[in-house]
Amino acid sequence: MIKRGRHIIKSHMTLSYDFTGIRIQEGCLTPVDWTLTADLVATGKNGKTREEIEDEAGFTYQKIYFWLDTNLPNVLMVNVGAEDDLYIANLSSNVMMYCPGNPGDDTIIQLLHSKITTLAGPGLTVGEMKLKGSDTSLEYTFDCNDYKYDLPAATVEYYTEGTTRDKTPWWARDDGFCFEFVRPPEVEGTPKVSDEELFKDITDPMDDFRKVMTELTDIHIGIAKEPARIVQVERWKPKKV
């Protein structure tokens, strides 16, 4: 059951996502299989038709699933305040999830709830979420009716190993990342490089997602307006090995 203010939402959909990653704690690397579920509700607005609401909810669902698929498989969960653990994580090419404390499931589920809520925007309401890791007998449940999380509000409040590009932590940004971009230490006597120049080659995966979805929407509209055309496709011929 999802409750927002005085309203009790009786009908909702549930997203289920399984992923495998590594939890780093005090120099120990633990492989973990996680199961994540999140209750989602399409948000109705005055002036929008049912079809428009469903289209926006569908787009937002795909957006959330894209972020999960981009970041969570083989992810490294690390407390950035633990210098040794962060050093170990930086030796790997895996995607890292920056945690503002011990990367236990109680912290991870809050981070994921905040991020998914940010990604959802006005298209979906995020309700109760559950997270179960294979290295513990506990399943954590989290909901946040007032959207006030027990998490740092600024990047500088939890990342102290250097200067980051973004002032807002990754879990409160509408982008495709679960970590921070850190400026390298400045060398005395060399000119300071701007963030725009330093991070110019970084592409947000969410930009690619929006581009593809826009193209698909344009194709869908084109199909609706134009008569179908026959496309000739060469017949595939198997080769003998």
C-alpha positions in Angstrom: 0.0 0.0 0.0 1.3 3.4 -1.0 0.2 6.5 1.0 0.9 10.0 -0.1 -0.5 12.7 2.2 -4.1 11.7 2.9 -4.4 9.6 -0.2 -4.1 5.9 -0.2 -3.1 4.4 -3.6 -4.7 1.0 -4.0 -3.3 0.1 -7.3 0.4 0.2 -8.3 3.1 -1.6 -10.3 6.2 -3.2 -8.9 9.6 -3.1 -10.6 11.9 -6.0 -9.8 15.6 -6.0 -10.6 18.3 -8.6 -9.7 22.0 -7.7 -9.9 25.4 -8.9 -8.7 28.1 -6.7 -7.2 30.8 -6.5 -4.6 30.5 -4.9 -1.1 33.9 -3.5 0.1 34.2 -3.3 3.9 37.4 -2.8 5.8 39.5 -4.2 3.0 37.2 -7.3 2.6 35.6 -7.8 -0.8 32.3 -9.7 -0.6 30.4 -10.8 -3.8 26.7 -10.3 -3.3 23.6 -11.1 -5.3 20.9 -8.4 -4.7 17.2 -8.4 -5.4 15.6 -4.9 -5.6 11.9 -4.2 -5.8 10.2 -0.8 -6.1 6.5 0.1 -6.0 5.7 2.7 -8.7 2.5 4.7 -9.5 1.8 6.6 -12.7 1.2 10.2 -11.7 -2.0 11.7 -13.1 -2.2 15.5 -13.8 -5.1 17.8 -14.7 -5.2 18.5 -18.4 -3.5 15.3 -19.4 -5.3 12.4 -21.1 -5.0 8.8 -19.9 -2.8 8.0 -22.9 -0.4 10.9 -22.2 -0.1 9.8 -18.6 0.6 6.2 -19.6 3.2 7.3 -22.2 5.0 9.5 -19.7 5.0 6.7 -17.1 6.3 4.2 -19.7 9.1 6.6 -20.7 10.0 7.1 -17.0 10.0 3.4 -16.3 12.4 2.8 -19.2 14.6 5.6 -17.9 14.8 4.1 -14.5 15.5 0.6 -15.8 18.2 2.0 -18.1 19.9 3.6 -15.1 19.8 0.3 -13.2 21.1 -1.7 -16.1 23.9 0.8 -16.7 25.2 1.1 -13.1 24.3 -1.9 -11.0 25.6 -5.1 -12.7 29.1 -5.9 -11.2 29.0 -2.6 -9.2 31.5 -2.0 -6.3 29.8 -0.6 -3.2 32.3 1.5 -1.3 32.4 3.9 1.7 34.3 6.8 0.3 35.2 7.9 3.8 37.3 4.7 4.2 40.6 5.6 2.5 41.8 2.0 2.1 38.5 0.7 0.7 38.4 3.6 -1.7 41.9 2.9 -2.8 41.0 -0.7 -3.5 37.9 0.3 -5.5 39.9 2.7 -7.6 42.1 -0.2 -8.8 39.2 -1.7 -10.5 37.5 -0.7 -13.8 34.1 -1.7 -12.4 31.4 1.0 -11.8 31.7 2.3 -8.3 28.8 3.3 -6.1 30.0 6.0 -3.7 28.4 5.6 -0.3 28.4 8.2 2.5 29.1 5.5 5.1 29.3 1.8 5.5 27.8 0.2 2.3 25.2 -1.9 4.2 21.9 -2.5 2.6 20.2 0.0 5.0 22.3 2.7 3.4 22.2 1.4 -0.2 18.4 1.2 -0.2 18.2 4.9 0.8 20.6 5.9 -1.9 18.7 3.9 -4.5 15.3 5.3 -3.4 16.6 8.9 -3.6 18.2 8.3 -7.0 15.2 6.5 -8.5 12.8 9.2 -7.1 15.0 11.9 -8.7 15.0 10.0 -12.1 11.2 9.5 -11.9 10.5 13.2 -11.7 6.8 14.0 -12.3 6.2 10.8 -14.4 6.1 8.3 -11.6 5.6 8.2 -7.8 8.1 6.0 -6.0 6.7 4.2 -3.0 8.1 1.4 -0.9 11.4 -0.3 -1.9 12.9 -3.6 -0.7 16.5 -4.8 -1.0 17.8 -8.2 -0.1 21.5 -9.2 -0.3 22.7 -12.8 -0.4 25.3 -12.1 2.3 22.7 -11.4 5.0 19.5 -13.0 6.3 17.8 -9.5 6.5 15.7 -7.8 3.9 15.5 -4.0 4.2 12.3 -2.0 3.4 12.4 1.7 2.9 9.8 4.4 2.0 10.0 8.2 2.2 6.7 10.0 2.1 8.2 13.5 2.6 11.3 12.9 0.4 13.5 13.9 3.3 16.4 11.4 3.3 18.9 10.8 6.0 21.7 11.5 3.5 24.2 14.4 3.0 22.7 17.3 1.0 25.9 18.4 -0.6 28.9 16.5 -2.1 31.4 18.2 0.2 29.6 16.8 3.2 30.6 13.2 2.4 33.4 13.3 -0.1 36.6 14.8 1.4 39.4 13.2 -0.7 39.3 15.9 -3.3 37.2 18.5 -5.1 34.3 17.2 -7.1 32.7 18.5 -10.3 29.2 18.5 -8.9 28.0 20.2 -5.7 24.9 17.9 -5.6 25.5 14.2 -4.7 24.8 11.6 -7.4 21.7 10.3 -5.6 20.0 13.7 -6.0 21.0 14.3 -9.6 19.0 13.4 -12.7 21.9 11.8 -14.5 23.3 8.4 -15.4 25.9 8.1 -12.6 26.3 6.6 -9.1 29.6 8.2 -8.3 31.3 11.6 -8.3 33.8 13.1 -10.8 36.9 14.3 -8.9 39.4 16.9 -10.0 43.0 15.6 -9.9 45.3 17.4 -7.4 46.7 20.7 -8.8 50.4 20.9 -9.5 52.1 24.0 -8.3 53.1 26.3 -11.2 50.7 24.9 -13.7 47.6 26.8 -14.8 44.3 25.7 -13.4 42.0 23.9 -15.9 38.3 24.6 -15.8 35.7 21.9 -15.1 34.4 22.3 -18.7 37.8 21.6 -20.2 38.7 18.9 -17.7 35.5 16.9 -18.0 34.7 17.7 -21.6 35.0 14.1 -22.8 32.6 12.7 -20.3 29.2 11.7 -21.7 26.2 11.2 -19.5 24.6 7.8 -20.4 21.2 9.4 -19.8 21.8 11.8 -22.8 22.2 8.7 -25.1 19.0 7.3 -23.6 17.0 10.4 -24.3 18.4 10.6 -27.8 17.4 7.0 -28.6 13.9 7.5 -27.0 13.4 10.7 -29.0 14.3 8.9 -32.2 11.9 6.1 -31.4 9.1 8.6 -30.7 9.8 10.4 -34.0 9.6 7.0 -35.8 6.4 6.1 -34.0 4.8 9.5 -35.0 6.0 9.1 -38.6 4.5 5.6 -38.8 1.2 7.0 -37.6 1.2 9.8 -40.2 2.6 8.0 -43.2 1.4 4.9 -45.0 3.5 1.8 -44.3 6.2 1.1 -46.8 7.6 -2.3 -47.8 11.2 -2.6 -46.9 13.2 -5.1 -48.9 15.5 -7.3 -46.8 18.1 -9.6 -48.2 17.5 -13.2 -47.4 19.9 -14.6 -44.8 21.9 -17.6 -46.1 23.6 -19.9 -43.6 27.3 -20.7 -44.3 28.8 -24.1 -44.0 31.6 -24.4 -41.4 
